[in-house]
Amino acid sequence: MKTSLFNLPLTKKGVIKNINTDQTTKERLHSFGLIKGAEIAFIRNAPLGCPKIYKCLNTFIAIRGNIAKKIEIDIK
């Protein structure tokens, strides 16, 4: 099922299909390992709900909701 990273439920994993952001943001996400085909998991919310904490390739990364909504994934 294709959806955005923002909608990934807790305890589920997804596979990144596409990153629909500007080039600078895309390059920054790539540097953290968020590339097409990489598995990503939603770990927890930050204390105030945004950003959310994700794990991708043994790296924990906090991603704001507006960016997470632009990352397409397939839920496993």
C-alpha positions as protocol buffer text, in pm:
chain_id: "A"
residue {
  index: 1
  type: MET
  ca { x: 0 y: 0 z: 0 }
}
residue {
  index: 2
  type: LYS
  ca { x: 156 y: 330 z: -110 }
}
residue {
  index: 3
  type: THR
  ca { x: 133 y: 621 z: 135 }
}
residue {
  index: 4
  type: SER
  ca { x: 344 y: 903 z: 276 }
}
residue {
  index: 5
  type: LEU
  ca { x: 602 y: 855 z: 550 }
}
residue {
  index: 6
  type: PHE
  ca { x: 393 y: 1082 z: 773 }
}
residue {
  index: 7
  type: ASN
  ca { x: 114 y: 819 z: 779 }
}
residue {
  index: 8
  type: LEU
  ca { x: 340 y: 524 z: 867 }
}
residue {
  index: 9
  type: PRO
  ca { x: 193 y: 362 z: 1181 }
}
residue {
  index: 10
  type: LEU
  ca { x: 400 y: 287 z: 1489 }
}
residue {
  index: 11
  type: THR
  ca { x: 550 y: -67 z: 1480 }
}
residue {
  index: 12
  type: LYS
  ca { x: 524 y: -85 z: 1100 }
}
residue {
  index: 13
  type: LYS
  ca { x: 803 y: -59 z: 845 }
}
residue {
  index: 14
  type: GLY
  ca { x: 802 y: 87 z: 500 }
}
residue {
  index: 15
  type: VAL
  ca { x: 1021 y: 101 z: 190 }
}
residue {
  index: 16
  type: ILE
  ca { x: 1102 y: 442 z: 43 }
}
residue {
  index: 17
  type: LYS
  ca { x: 967 y: 476 z: -311 }
}
residue {
  index: 18
  type: ASN
  ca { x: 1013 y: 845 z: -391 }
}
residue {
  index: 19
  type: ILE
  ca { x: 1121 y: 1172 z: -227 }
}
residue {
  index: 20
  type: ASN
  ca { x: 926 y: 1469 z: -367 }
}
residue {
  index: 21
  type: THR
  ca { x: 1118 y: 1761 z: -214 }
}
residue {
  index: 22
  type: ASP
  ca { x: 1350 y: 2031 z: -343 }
}
residue {
  index: 23
  type: GLN
  ca { x: 1701 y: 1919 z: -440 }
}
residue {
  index: 24
  type: THR
  ca { x: 1873 y: 2056 z: -129 }
}
residue {
  index: 25
  type: THR
  ca { x: 1640 y: 1871 z: 108 }
}
residue {
  index: 26
  type: LYS
  ca { x: 1662 y: 1555 z: -102 }
}
residue {
  index: 27
  type: GLU
  ca { x: 2044 y: 1561 z: -85 }
}
residue {
  index: 28
  type: ARG
  ca { x: 2035 y: 1611 z: 292 }
}
residue {
  index: 29
  type: LEU
  ca { x: 1796 y: 1316 z: 335 }
}
residue {
  index: 30
  type: HIS
  ca { x: 2020 y: 1104 z: 109 }
}
residue {
  index: 31
  type: SER
  ca { x: 2317 y: 1184 z: 334 }
}
residue {
  index: 32
  type: PHE
  ca { x: 2124 y: 1026 z: 624 }
}
residue {
  index: 33
  type: GLY
  ca { x: 2053 y: 711 z: 422 }
}
residue {
  index: 34
  type: LEU
  ca { x: 1701 y: 791 z: 307 }
}
residue {
  index: 35
  type: ILE
  ca { x: 1727 y: 662 z: -48 }
}
residue {
  index: 36
  type: LYS
  ca { x: 1490 y: 480 z: -280 }
}
residue {
  index: 37
  type: GLY
  ca { x: 1452 y: 118 z: -170 }
}
residue {
  index: 38
  type: ALA
  ca { x: 1572 y: 174 z: 189 }
}
residue {
  index: 39
  type: GLU
  ca { x: 1363 y: 33 z: 474 }
}
residue {
  index: 40
  type: ILE
  ca { x: 1239 y: 286 z: 728 }
}
residue {
  index: 41
  type: ALA
  ca { x: 1053 y: 249 z: 1057 }
}
residue {
  index: 42
  type: PHE
  ca { x: 857 y: 495 z: 1271 }
}
residue {
  index: 43
  type: ILE
  ca { x: 1009 y: 484 z: 1621 }
}
residue {
  index: 44
  type: ARG
  ca { x: 830 y: 755 z: 1821 }
}
residue {
  index: 45
  type: ASN
  ca { x: 699 y: 1109 z: 1832 }
}
residue {
  index: 46
  type: ALA
  ca { x: 908 y: 1391 z: 1972 }
}
residue {
  index: 47
  type: PRO
  ca { x: 773 y: 1535 z: 2302 }
}
residue {
  index: 48
  type: LEU
  ca { x: 541 y: 1785 z: 2132 }
}
residue {
  index: 49
  type: GLY
  ca { x: 442 y: 1554 z: 1844 }
}
residue {
  index: 50
  type: CYS
  ca { x: 658 y: 1708 z: 1575 }
}
residue {
  index: 51
  type: PRO
  ca { x: 906 y: 1606 z: 1447 }
}
residue {
  index: 52
  type: LYS
  ca { x: 869 y: 1228 z: 1437 }
}
residue {
  index: 53
  type: ILE
  ca { x: 1166 y: 998 z: 1494 }
}
residue {
  index: 54
  type: TYR
  ca { x: 1241 y: 737 z: 1226 }
}
residue {
  index: 55
  type: LYS
  ca { x: 1509 y: 470 z: 1189 }
}
residue {
  index: 56
  type: CYS
  ca { x: 1669 y: 406 z: 851 }
}
residue {
  index: 57
  type: LEU
  ca { x: 1989 y: 205 z: 795 }
}
residue {
  index: 58
  type: ASN
  ca { x: 2076 y: 209 z: 1169 }
}
residue {
  index: 59
  type: THR
  ca { x: 2043 y: 588 z: 1179 }
}
residue {
  index: 60
  type: PHE
  ca { x: 1780 y: 769 z: 1384 }
}
residue {
  index: 61
  type: ILE
  ca { x: 1652 y: 1084 z: 1217 }
}
residue {
  index: 62
  type: ALA
  ca { x: 1392 y: 1342 z: 1319 }
}
residue {
  index: 63
  type: ILE
  ca { x: 1177 y: 1454 z: 1027 }
}
residue {
  index: 64
  type: ARG
  ca { x: 917 y: 1731 z: 1038 }
}
residue {
  index: 65
  type: GLY
  ca { x: 566 y: 1653 z: 921 }
}
residue {
  index: 66
  type: ASN
  ca { x: 577 y: 1877 z: 614 }
}
residue {
  index: 67
  type: ILE
  ca { x: 882 y: 1686 z: 483 }
}
residue {
  index: 68
  type: ALA
  ca { x: 752 y: 1340 z: 585 }
}
residue {
  index: 69
  type: LYS
  ca { x: 437 y: 1405 z: 382 }
}
residue {
  index: 70
  type: LYS
  ca { x: 655 y: 1441 z: 68 }
}
residue {
  index: 71
  type: ILE
  ca { x: 824 y: 1101 z: 107 }
}
residue {
  index: 72
  type: GLU
  ca { x: 632 y: 818 z: -61 }
}
residue {
  index: 73
  type: ILE
  ca { x: 664 y: 472 z: 90 }
}
residue {
  index: 74
  type: ASP
  ca { x: 517 y: 123 z: 55 }
}
residue {
  index: 75
  type: ILE
  ca { x: 407 y: -16 z: 390 }
}
residue {
  index: 76
  type: LYS
  ca { x: 530 y: -370 z: 460 }
}
